[in-house]
Amino acid sequence: MDMEEKGTQVCDQAGDTAPDAGEQEDFEALIRGRYKEAFDARVRKILDGRLRGMRQENQHLKEQQEKTDRERRAEAAGRIERLRRQEGELQKVYPDFCWQEEMRREDFGRLILAGVEPRTAYETVHGRELMEKAMRYAAGRTRRQVAGSLASGMGRVAENGGRSIAVTASDPRGLTSEDLADIRRRVLDGEKIRF
C-alpha cells in the first residue's frame, strides 16, 4: 500500500471526508423517506433534552427571583416598622413629623427604603424648611434678648467688674505730707514714680 491509499483509509476511518453531492442527496432522501420517523424521533429527543434543561434553568431563575422579591418586601416592611416605632422620638425634635404623610413623598420613601435613618431622611428632605425655621427662631430670640437688655437698662445692680472704671490722672498738688514722704522713700529705693 502506498502513502496515498493509507491517507485515504485513515481519513475514511476518522470520518473526515466530506460527502459528495450524490451522497448528500441520498441522505436527504433517506431522512425524508424511509428513515423519516426515526430521524424525526431523534431530532425530537435532542430538542426535548435541550428544552428540558432550559425549563429547569428558567424555573430555578424564577424561584430565585421570587425569593429575592420576598426578601426585599420583608426588608422594606422592617424599615417602615422601624420608622413607625421612631415616630414619637422624632416628634420630640420635629413636632410636625408624621410618618404616613412623609411616606407619601417619593423622595422620603426612597430614602427610607434605601436604609437611611428616619431622622436623616427627614432632615434631608426638609433641610431648607428646617434652616429657615432655625434662622427665624434665632432672630426672634436675639431680638427678645436685646429688647430685654435695653428695658432693664440701669435698673440692674452693677455686678462685680461689670462696669468699667474711669481712669483719672492723679494731681501731685493734692498730695498730703504723708503721701509725699511715702513717695520720697520709694524713690530712694529706686522706684520710678509717674503722674
mmCIF file of the C-alpha atoms, coordinates in Angstrom:
data_MODEL
# 
_entry.id   MODEL 
# 
loop_
_atom_site.group_PDB 
_atom_site.id 
_atom_site.type_symbol 
_atom_site.label_atom_id 
_atom_site.label_alt_id 
_atom_site.label_comp_id 
_atom_site.label_asym_id 
_atom_site.label_entity_id 
_atom_site.label_seq_id 
_atom_site.pdbx_PDB_ins_code 
_atom_site.Cartn_x 
_atom_site.Cartn_y 
_atom_site.Cartn_z 
_atom_site.occupancy 
_atom_site.B_iso_or_equiv 
_atom_site.pdbx_formal_charge 
_atom_site.auth_seq_id 
_atom_site.auth_comp_id 
_atom_site.auth_asym_id 
_atom_site.auth_atom_id 
_atom_site.pdbx_PDB_model_num 
ATOM 1   C CA . MET A 1 1   ? 0.000   0.000   0.000   1.00 0.00 ? 1   MET A CA 1 
ATOM 2   C CA . ASP A 1 2   ? 1.367   3.300   -0.903  1.00 0.00 ? 2   ASP A CA 1 
ATOM 3   C CA . MET A 1 3   ? 1.100   6.513   1.150   1.00 0.00 ? 3   MET A CA 1 
ATOM 4   C CA . GLU A 1 4   ? -1.866  7.900   -0.765  1.00 0.00 ? 4   GLU A CA 1 
ATOM 5   C CA . GLU A 1 5   ? -4.022  4.875   -0.099  1.00 0.00 ? 5   GLU A CA 1 
ATOM 6   C CA . LYS A 1 6   ? -3.076  4.890   3.617   1.00 0.00 ? 6   LYS A CA 1 
ATOM 7   C CA . GLY A 1 7   ? -4.076  8.570   3.920   1.00 0.00 ? 7   GLY A CA 1 
ATOM 8   C CA . THR A 1 8   ? -7.442  7.879   2.285   1.00 0.00 ? 8   THR A CA 1 
ATOM 9   C CA . GLN A 1 9   ? -8.014  4.905   4.556   1.00 0.00 ? 9   GLN A CA 1 
ATOM 10  C CA . VAL A 1 10  ? -7.162  6.948   7.700   1.00 0.00 ? 10  VAL A CA 1 
ATOM 11  C CA . CYS A 1 11  ? -9.493  9.760   6.611   1.00 0.00 ? 11  CYS A CA 1 
ATOM 12  C CA . ASP A 1 12  ? -12.308 7.285   5.922   1.00 0.00 ? 12  ASP A CA 1 
ATOM 13  C CA . GLN A 1 13  ? -11.921 5.752   9.383   1.00 0.00 ? 13  GLN A CA 1 
ATOM 14  C CA . ALA A 1 14  ? -11.884 9.146   11.121  1.00 0.00 ? 14  ALA A CA 1 
ATOM 15  C CA . GLY A 1 15  ? -14.904 10.384  9.178   1.00 0.00 ? 15  GLY A CA 1 
ATOM 16  C CA . ASP A 1 16  ? -13.001 13.379  7.914   1.00 0.00 ? 16  ASP A CA 1 
ATOM 17  C CA . THR A 1 17  ? -14.138 13.043  4.347   1.00 0.00 ? 17  THR A CA 1 
ATOM 18  C CA . ALA A 1 18  ? -16.872 15.344  3.168   1.00 0.00 ? 18  ALA A CA 1 
ATOM 19  C CA . PRO A 1 19  ? -19.799 13.670  1.433   1.00 0.00 ? 19  PRO A CA 1 
ATOM 20  C CA . ASP A 1 20  ? -20.056 14.347  -2.223  1.00 0.00 ? 20  ASP A CA 1 
ATOM 21  C CA . ALA A 1 21  ? -23.201 15.818  -3.729  1.00 0.00 ? 21  ALA A CA 1 
ATOM 22  C CA . GLY A 1 22  ? -24.632 12.415  -4.548  1.00 0.00 ? 22  GLY A CA 1 
ATOM 23  C CA . GLU A 1 23  ? -24.218 11.110  -1.028  1.00 0.00 ? 23  GLU A CA 1 
ATOM 24  C CA . GLN A 1 24  ? -25.821 14.300  0.367   1.00 0.00 ? 24  GLN A CA 1 
ATOM 25  C CA . GLU A 1 25  ? -28.842 13.790  -1.880  1.00 0.00 ? 25  GLU A CA 1 
ATOM 26  C CA . ASP A 1 26  ? -29.075 10.146  -0.780  1.00 0.00 ? 26  ASP A CA 1 
ATOM 27  C CA . PHE A 1 27  ? -29.033 11.243  2.909   1.00 0.00 ? 27  PHE A CA 1 
ATOM 28  C CA . GLU A 1 28  ? -31.763 13.822  2.299   1.00 0.00 ? 28  GLU A CA 1 
ATOM 29  C CA . ALA A 1 29  ? -33.870 11.222  0.508   1.00 0.00 ? 29  ALA A CA 1 
ATOM 30  C CA . LEU A 1 30  ? -33.431 8.754   3.378   1.00 0.00 ? 30  LEU A CA 1 
ATOM 31  C CA . ILE A 1 31  ? -34.428 11.225  6.137   1.00 0.00 ? 31  ILE A CA 1 
ATOM 32  C CA . ARG A 1 32  ? -37.475 12.314  4.125   1.00 0.00 ? 32  ARG A CA 1 
ATOM 33  C CA . GLY A 1 33  ? -38.475 8.848   3.136   1.00 0.00 ? 33  GLY A CA 1 
ATOM 34  C CA . ARG A 1 34  ? -37.563 5.518   4.622   1.00 0.00 ? 34  ARG A CA 1 
ATOM 35  C CA . TYR A 1 35  ? -35.982 6.833   7.904   1.00 0.00 ? 35  TYR A CA 1 
ATOM 36  C CA . LYS A 1 36  ? -38.231 9.887   8.371   1.00 0.00 ? 36  LYS A CA 1 
ATOM 37  C CA . GLU A 1 37  ? -39.870 8.643   11.573  1.00 0.00 ? 37  GLU A CA 1 
ATOM 38  C CA . ALA A 1 38  ? -36.569 7.554   13.124  1.00 0.00 ? 38  ALA A CA 1 
ATOM 39  C CA . PHE A 1 39  ? -34.894 10.828  12.179  1.00 0.00 ? 39  PHE A CA 1 
ATOM 40  C CA . ASP A 1 40  ? -37.819 12.930  13.480  1.00 0.00 ? 40  ASP A CA 1 
ATOM 41  C CA . ALA A 1 41  ? -37.822 10.965  16.748  1.00 0.00 ? 41  ALA A CA 1 
ATOM 42  C CA . ARG A 1 42  ? -34.092 11.521  17.146  1.00 0.00 ? 42  ARG A CA 1 
ATOM 43  C CA . VAL A 1 43  ? -34.415 15.283  16.487  1.00 0.00 ? 43  VAL A CA 1 
ATOM 44  C CA . ARG A 1 44  ? -37.347 15.483  18.941  1.00 0.00 ? 44  ARG A CA 1 
ATOM 45  C CA . LYS A 1 45  ? -35.297 13.680  21.593  1.00 0.00 ? 45  LYS A CA 1 
ATOM 46  C CA . ILE A 1 46  ? -32.391 16.123  21.148  1.00 0.00 ? 46  ILE A CA 1 
ATOM 47  C CA . LEU A 1 47  ? -34.707 19.159  21.264  1.00 0.00 ? 47  LEU A CA 1 
ATOM 48  C CA . ASP A 1 48  ? -36.611 17.813  24.283  1.00 0.00 ? 48  ASP A CA 1 
ATOM 49  C CA . GLY A 1 49  ? -33.329 17.367  26.145  1.00 0.00 ? 49  GLY A CA 1 
ATOM 50  C CA . ARG A 1 50  ? -32.314 20.934  25.407  1.00 0.00 ? 50  ARG A CA 1 
ATOM 51  C CA . LEU A 1 51  ? -35.752 22.364  26.239  1.00 0.00 ? 51  LEU A CA 1 
ATOM 52  C CA . ARG A 1 52  ? -35.898 20.377  29.484  1.00 0.00 ? 52  ARG A CA 1 
ATOM 53  C CA . GLY A 1 53  ? -32.608 21.957  30.535  1.00 0.00 ? 53  GLY A CA 1 
ATOM 54  C CA . MET A 1 54  ? -33.906 25.421  29.646  1.00 0.00 ? 54  MET A CA 1 
ATOM 55  C CA . ARG A 1 55  ? -37.177 24.833  31.519  1.00 0.00 ? 55  ARG A CA 1 
ATOM 56  C CA . GLN A 1 56  ? -35.274 23.730  34.616  1.00 0.00 ? 56  GLN A CA 1 
ATOM 57  C CA . GLU A 1 57  ? -32.998 26.754  34.393  1.00 0.00 ? 57  GLU A CA 1 
ATOM 58  C CA . ASN A 1 58  ? -35.993 29.079  33.931  1.00 0.00 ? 58  ASN A CA 1 
ATOM 59  C CA . GLN A 1 59  ? -37.743 27.509  36.919  1.00 0.00 ? 59  GLN A CA 1 
ATOM 60  C CA . HIS A 1 60  ? -34.607 27.952  39.024  1.00 0.00 ? 60  HIS A CA 1 
ATOM 61  C CA . LEU A 1 61  ? -34.301 31.615  37.970  1.00 0.00 ? 61  LEU A CA 1 
ATOM 62  C CA . LYS A 1 62  ? -37.986 32.203  38.707  1.00 0.00 ? 62  LYS A CA 1 
ATOM 63  C CA . GLU A 1 63  ? -37.603 30.707  42.204  1.00 0.00 ? 63  GLU A CA 1 
ATOM 64  C CA . GLN A 1 64  ? -34.547 32.867  42.878  1.00 0.00 ? 64  GLN A CA 1 
ATOM 65  C CA . GLN A 1 65  ? -36.420 35.979  41.695  1.00 0.00 ? 65  GLN A CA 1 
ATOM 66  C CA . GLU A 1 66  ? -39.372 35.164  43.966  1.00 0.00 ? 66  GLU A CA 1 
ATOM 67  C CA . LYS A 1 67  ? -37.027 34.623  46.910  1.00 0.00 ? 67  LYS A CA 1 
ATOM 68  C CA . THR A 1 68  ? -35.265 37.940  46.231  1.00 0.00 ? 68  THR A CA 1 
ATOM 69  C CA . ASP A 1 69  ? -38.628 39.720  45.964  1.00 0.00 ? 69  ASP A CA 1 
ATOM 70  C CA . ARG A 1 70  ? -39.797 38.223  49.284  1.00 0.00 ? 70  ARG A CA 1 
ATOM 71  C CA . GLU A 1 71  ? -36.556 39.313  50.977  1.00 0.00 ? 71  GLU A CA 1 
ATOM 72  C CA . ARG A 1 72  ? -36.896 42.857  49.587  1.00 0.00 ? 72  ARG A CA 1 
ATOM 73  C CA . ARG A 1 73  ? -40.513 43.105  50.738  1.00 0.00 ? 73  ARG A CA 1 
ATOM 74  C CA . ALA A 1 74  ? -39.579 41.847  54.219  1.00 0.00 ? 74  ALA A CA 1 
ATOM 75  C CA . GLU A 1 75  ? -36.678 44.295  54.392  1.00 0.00 ? 75  GLU A CA 1 
ATOM 76  C CA . ALA A 1 76  ? -38.912 47.198  53.302  1.00 0.00 ? 76  ALA A CA 1 
ATOM 77  C CA . ALA A 1 77  ? -41.561 46.204  55.858  1.00 0.00 ? 77  ALA A CA 1 
ATOM 78  C CA . GLY A 1 78  ? -38.877 46.149  58.569  1.00 0.00 ? 78  GLY A CA 1 
ATOM 79  C CA . ARG A 1 79  ? -37.674 49.617  57.628  1.00 0.00 ? 79  ARG A CA 1 
ATOM 80  C CA . ILE A 1 80  ? -41.200 51.011  57.671  1.00 0.00 ? 80  ILE A CA 1 
ATOM 81  C CA . GLU A 1 81  ? -41.820 49.362  61.058  1.00 0.00 ? 81  GLU A CA 1 
ATOM 82  C CA . ARG A 1 82  ? -38.635 50.979  62.397  1.00 0.00 ? 82  ARG A CA 1 
ATOM 83  C CA . LEU A 1 83  ? -39.884 54.333  61.089  1.00 0.00 ? 83  LEU A CA 1 
ATOM 84  C CA . ARG A 1 84  ? -43.246 53.812  62.809  1.00 0.00 ? 84  ARG A CA 1 
ATOM 85  C CA . ARG A 1 85  ? -41.525 52.969  66.122  1.00 0.00 ? 85  ARG A CA 1 
ATOM 86  C CA . GLN A 1 86  ? -39.283 56.037  65.917  1.00 0.00 ? 86  GLN A CA 1 
ATOM 87  C CA . GLU A 1 87  ? -42.143 58.448  65.167  1.00 0.00 ? 87  GLU A CA 1 
ATOM 88  C CA . GLY A 1 88  ? -42.555 59.538  68.817  1.00 0.00 ? 88  GLY A CA 1 
ATOM 89  C CA . GLU A 1 89  ? -38.834 60.118  69.197  1.00 0.00 ? 89  GLU A CA 1 
ATOM 90  C CA . LEU A 1 90  ? -38.734 62.205  66.020  1.00 0.00 ? 90  LEU A CA 1 
ATOM 91  C CA . GLN A 1 91  ? -41.789 64.213  67.073  1.00 0.00 ? 91  GLN A CA 1 
ATOM 92  C CA . LYS A 1 92  ? -39.886 65.373  70.156  1.00 0.00 ? 92  LYS A CA 1 
ATOM 93  C CA . VAL A 1 93  ? -37.414 67.094  67.826  1.00 0.00 ? 93  VAL A CA 1 
ATOM 94  C CA . TYR A 1 94  ? -39.765 67.809  64.894  1.00 0.00 ? 94  TYR A CA 1 
ATOM 95  C CA . PRO A 1 95  ? -43.363 68.177  66.167  1.00 0.00 ? 95  PRO A CA 1 
ATOM 96  C CA . ASP A 1 96  ? -44.768 68.277  62.601  1.00 0.00 ? 96  ASP A CA 1 
ATOM 97  C CA . PHE A 1 97  ? -43.395 64.802  61.764  1.00 0.00 ? 97  PHE A CA 1 
ATOM 98  C CA . CYS A 1 98  ? -45.966 62.186  60.671  1.00 0.00 ? 98  CYS A CA 1 
ATOM 99  C CA . TRP A 1 99  ? -44.516 59.051  59.074  1.00 0.00 ? 99  TRP A CA 1 
ATOM 100 C CA . GLN A 1 100 ? -47.622 58.298  56.981  1.00 0.00 ? 100 GLN A CA 1 
ATOM 101 C CA . GLU A 1 101 ? -47.560 61.763  55.407  1.00 0.00 ? 101 GLU A CA 1 
ATOM 102 C CA . GLU A 1 102 ? -43.814 61.596  54.844  1.00 0.00 ? 102 GLU A CA 1 
ATOM 103 C CA . MET A 1 103 ? -44.058 58.196  53.127  1.00 0.00 ? 103 MET A CA 1 
ATOM 104 C CA . ARG A 1 104 ? -46.361 59.795  50.549  1.00 0.00 ? 104 ARG A CA 1 
ATOM 105 C CA . ARG A 1 105 ? -43.394 61.903  49.462  1.00 0.00 ? 105 ARG A CA 1 
ATOM 106 C CA . GLU A 1 106 ? -41.451 59.993  46.830  1.00 0.00 ? 106 GLU A CA 1 
ATOM 107 C CA . ASP A 1 107 ? -38.002 61.235  47.894  1.00 0.00 ? 107 ASP A CA 1 
ATOM 108 C CA . PHE A 1 108 ? -38.577 60.450  51.593  1.00 0.00 ? 108 PHE A CA 1 
ATOM 109 C CA . GLY A 1 109 ? -39.941 56.980  50.791  1.00 0.00 ? 109 GLY A CA 1 
ATOM 110 C CA . ARG A 1 110 ? -36.975 56.182  48.555  1.00 0.00 ? 110 ARG A CA 1 
ATOM 111 C CA . LEU A 1 111 ? -34.516 57.209  51.292  1.00 0.00 ? 111 LEU A CA 1 
ATOM 112 C CA . ILE A 1 112 ? -36.281 55.083  53.927  1.00 0.00 ? 112 ILE A CA 1 
ATOM 113 C CA . LEU A 1 113 ? -36.466 52.036  51.644  1.00 0.00 ? 113 LEU A CA 1 
ATOM 114 C CA . ALA A 1 114 ? -32.775 52.503  50.810  1.00 0.00 ? 114 ALA A CA 1 
ATOM 115 C CA . GLY A 1 115 ? -31.959 52.122  54.532  1.00 0.00 ? 115 GLY A CA 1 
ATOM 116 C CA . VAL A 1 116 ? -31.386 55.763  55.531  1.00 0.00 ? 116 VAL A CA 1 
ATOM 117 C CA . GLU A 1 117 ? -32.210 56.548  59.165  1.00 0.00 ? 117 GLU A CA 1 
ATOM 118 C CA . PRO A 1 118 ? -35.603 58.298  59.537  1.00 0.00 ? 118 PRO A CA 1 
ATOM 119 C CA . ARG A 1 119 ? -34.203 61.443  61.153  1.00 0.00 ? 119 ARG A CA 1 
ATOM 120 C CA . THR A 1 120 ? -31.551 61.815  58.445  1.00 0.00 ? 120 THR A CA 1 
ATOM 121 C CA . ALA A 1 121 ? -34.153 61.244  55.722  1.00 0.00 ? 121 ALA A CA 1 
ATOM 122 C CA . TYR A 1 122 ? -36.475 63.874  57.247  1.00 0.00 ? 122 TYR A CA 1 
ATOM 123 C CA . GLU A 1 123 ? -33.651 66.400  57.583  1.00 0.00 ? 123 GLU A CA 1 
ATOM 124 C CA . THR A 1 124 ? -32.534 65.718  54.013  1.00 0.00 ? 124 THR A CA 1 
ATOM 125 C CA . VAL A 1 125 ? -35.997 66.179  52.540  1.00 0.00 ? 125 VAL A CA 1 
ATOM 126 C CA . HIS A 1 126 ? -36.923 69.191  54.709  1.00 0.00 ? 126 HIS A CA 1 
ATOM 127 C CA . GLY A 1 127 ? -33.454 70.752  55.029  1.00 0.00 ? 127 GLY A CA 1 
ATOM 128 C CA . ARG A 1 128 ? -34.364 74.135  53.560  1.00 0.00 ? 128 ARG A CA 1 
ATOM 129 C CA . GLU A 1 129 ? -37.544 74.463  55.654  1.00 0.00 ? 129 GLU A CA 1 
ATOM 130 C CA . LEU A 1 130 ? -35.706 73.474  58.832  1.00 0.00 ? 130 LEU A CA 1 
ATOM 131 C CA . MET A 1 131 ? -32.939 76.006  58.140  1.00 0.00 ? 131 MET A CA 1 
ATOM 132 C CA . GLU A 1 132 ? -35.485 78.798  57.624  1.00 0.00 ? 132 GLU A CA 1 
ATOM 133 C CA . LYS A 1 133 ? -37.275 77.899  60.883  1.00 0.00 ? 133 LYS A CA 1 
ATOM 134 C CA . ALA A 1 134 ? -33.972 77.846  62.782  1.00 0.00 ? 134 ALA A CA 1 
ATOM 135 C CA . MET A 1 135 ? -32.997 81.247  61.404  1.00 0.00 ? 135 MET A CA 1 
ATOM 136 C CA . ARG A 1 136 ? -36.396 82.764  62.328  1.00 0.00 ? 136 ARG A CA 1 
ATOM 137 C CA . TYR A 1 137 ? -36.136 81.285  65.821  1.00 0.00 ? 137 TYR A CA 1 
ATOM 138 C CA . ALA A 1 138 ? -32.589 82.620  66.332  1.00 0.00 ? 138 ALA A CA 1 
ATOM 139 C CA . ALA A 1 139 ? -33.543 86.086  65.051  1.00 0.00 ? 139 ALA A CA 1 
ATOM 140 C CA . GLY A 1 140 ? -36.602 86.239  67.335  1.00 0.00 ? 140 GLY A CA 1 
ATOM 141 C CA . ARG A 1 141 ? -34.658 85.064  70.347  1.00 0.00 ? 141 ARG A CA 1 
ATOM 142 C CA . THR A 1 142 ? -31.889 87.609  69.723  1.00 0.00 ? 142 THR A CA 1 
ATOM 143 C CA . ARG A 1 143 ? -34.495 90.358  69.297  1.00 0.00 ? 143 ARG A CA 1 
ATOM 144 C CA . ARG A 1 144 ? -36.117 89.444  72.639  1.00 0.00 ? 144 ARG A CA 1 
ATOM 145 C CA . GLN A 1 145 ? -32.746 89.332  74.431  1.00 0.00 ? 145 GLN A CA 1 
ATOM 146 C CA . VAL A 1 146 ? -31.704 92.738  73.100  1.00 0.00 ? 146 VAL A CA 1 
ATOM 147 C CA . ALA A 1 147 ? -35.092 94.230  74.000  1.00 0.00 ? 147 ALA A CA 1 
ATOM 148 C CA . GLY A 1 148 ? -34.831 92.730  77.486  1.00 0.00 ? 148 GLY A CA 1 
ATOM 149 C CA . SER A 1 149 ? -31.353 94.145  77.968  1.00 0.00 ? 149 SER A CA 1 
ATOM 150 C CA . LEU A 1 150 ? -32.441 97.607  76.879  1.00 0.00 ? 150 LEU A CA 1 
ATOM 151 C CA . ALA A 1 151 ? -35.557 97.508  79.042  1.00 0.00 ? 151 ALA A CA 1 
ATOM 152 C CA . SER A 1 152 ? -33.642 96.531  82.149  1.00 0.00 ? 152 SER A CA 1 
ATOM 153 C CA . GLY A 1 153 ? -31.026 99.207  81.399  1.00 0.00 ? 153 GLY A CA 1 
ATOM 154 C CA . MET A 1 154 ? -29.817 100.978 84.503  1.00 0.00 ? 154 MET A CA 1 
ATOM 155 C CA . GLY A 1 155 ? -32.287 99.331  86.844  1.00 0.00 ? 155 GLY A CA 1 
ATOM 156 C CA . ARG A 1 156 ? -29.936 96.433  87.400  1.00 0.00 ? 156 ARG A CA 1 
ATOM 157 C CA . VAL A 1 157 ? -27.363 96.406  90.145  1.00 0.00 ? 157 VAL A CA 1 
ATOM 158 C CA . ALA A 1 158 ? -23.856 96.527  88.731  1.00 0.00 ? 158 ALA A CA 1 
ATOM 159 C CA . GLU A 1 159 ? -22.126 93.202  89.001  1.00 0.00 ? 159 GLU A CA 1 
ATOM 160 C CA . ASN A 1 160 ? -18.561 92.944  90.180  1.00 0.00 ? 160 ASN A CA 1 
ATOM 161 C CA . GLY A 1 161 ? -16.417 94.013  87.263  1.00 0.00 ? 161 GLY A CA 1 
ATOM 162 C CA . GLY A 1 162 ? -19.494 94.674  85.190  1.00 0.00 ? 162 GLY A CA 1 
ATOM 163 C CA . ARG A 1 163 ? -18.816 98.373  84.685  1.00 0.00 ? 163 ARG A CA 1 
ATOM 164 C CA . SER A 1 164 ? -15.647 99.998  83.593  1.00 0.00 ? 164 SER A CA 1 
ATOM 165 C CA . ILE A 1 165 ? -13.945 102.349 85.967  1.00 0.00 ? 165 ILE A CA 1 
ATOM 166 C CA . ALA A 1 166 ? -12.831 105.679 84.614  1.00 0.00 ? 166 ALA A CA 1 
ATOM 167 C CA . VAL A 1 167 ? -9.077  106.162 84.792  1.00 0.00 ? 167 VAL A CA 1 
ATOM 168 C CA . THR A 1 168 ? -8.075  109.553 86.155  1.00 0.00 ? 168 THR A CA 1 
ATOM 169 C CA . ALA A 1 169 ? -4.621  111.008 86.432  1.00 0.00 ? 169 ALA A CA 1 
ATOM 170 C CA . SER A 1 170 ? -3.609  111.972 89.955  1.00 0.00 ? 170 SER A CA 1 
ATOM 171 C CA . ASP A 1 171 ? -2.660  115.564 90.617  1.00 0.00 ? 171 ASP A CA 1 
ATOM 172 C CA . PRO A 1 172 ? 0.524   115.982 92.735  1.00 0.00 ? 172 PRO A CA 1 
ATOM 173 C CA . ARG A 1 173 ? -0.834  119.237 94.167  1.00 0.00 ? 173 ARG A CA 1 
ATOM 174 C CA . GLY A 1 174 ? -3.465  117.311 96.085  1.00 0.00 ? 174 GLY A CA 1 
ATOM 175 C CA . LEU A 1 175 ? -0.969  115.026 97.875  1.00 0.00 ? 175 LEU A CA 1 
ATOM 176 C CA . THR A 1 176 ? -0.658  115.174 101.636 1.00 0.00 ? 176 THR A CA 1 
ATOM 177 C CA . SER A 1 177 ? 2.651   115.343 103.516 1.00 0.00 ? 177 SER A CA 1 
ATOM 178 C CA . GLU A 1 178 ? 2.363   111.644 104.304 1.00 0.00 ? 178 GLU A CA 1 
ATOM 179 C CA . ASP A 1 179 ? 1.884   110.833 100.617 1.00 0.00 ? 179 ASP A CA 1 
ATOM 180 C CA . LEU A 1 180 ? 4.915   112.921 99.717  1.00 0.00 ? 180 LEU A CA 1 
ATOM 181 C CA . ALA A 1 181 ? 7.060   111.197 102.406 1.00 0.00 ? 181 ALA A CA 1 
ATOM 182 C CA . ASP A 1 182 ? 5.983   107.806 101.057 1.00 0.00 ? 182 ASP A CA 1 
ATOM 183 C CA . ILE A 1 183 ? 6.902   108.840 97.504  1.00 0.00 ? 183 ILE A CA 1 
ATOM 184 C CA . ARG A 1 184 ? 10.376  110.045 98.651  1.00 0.00 ? 184 ARG A CA 1 
ATOM 185 C CA . ARG A 1 185 ? 11.045  106.729 100.374 1.00 0.00 ? 185 ARG A CA 1 
ATOM 186 C CA . ARG A 1 186 ? 10.005  104.765 97.246  1.00 0.00 ? 186 ARG A CA 1 
ATOM 187 C CA . VAL A 1 187 ? 12.220  106.960 95.035  1.00 0.00 ? 187 VAL A CA 1 
ATOM 188 C CA . LEU A 1 188 ? 15.212  106.320 97.359  1.00 0.00 ? 188 LEU A CA 1 
ATOM 189 C CA . ASP A 1 189 ? 14.517  102.588 96.966  1.00 0.00 ? 189 ASP A CA 1 
ATOM 190 C CA . GLY A 1 190 ? 14.885  103.011 93.197  1.00 0.00 ? 190 GLY A CA 1 
ATOM 191 C CA . GLU A 1 191 ? 11.262  103.134 92.105  1.00 0.00 ? 191 GLU A CA 1 
ATOM 192 C CA . LYS A 1 192 ? 10.250  105.493 89.326  1.00 0.00 ? 192 LYS A CA 1 
ATOM 193 C CA . ILE A 1 193 ? 7.105   107.448 90.054  1.00 0.00 ? 193 ILE A CA 1 
ATOM 194 C CA . ARG A 1 194 ? 4.872   108.771 87.285  1.00 0.00 ? 194 ARG A CA 1 
ATOM 195 C CA . PHE A 1 195 ? 1.828   111.026 87.441  1.00 0.00 ? 195 PHE A CA 1 
# 
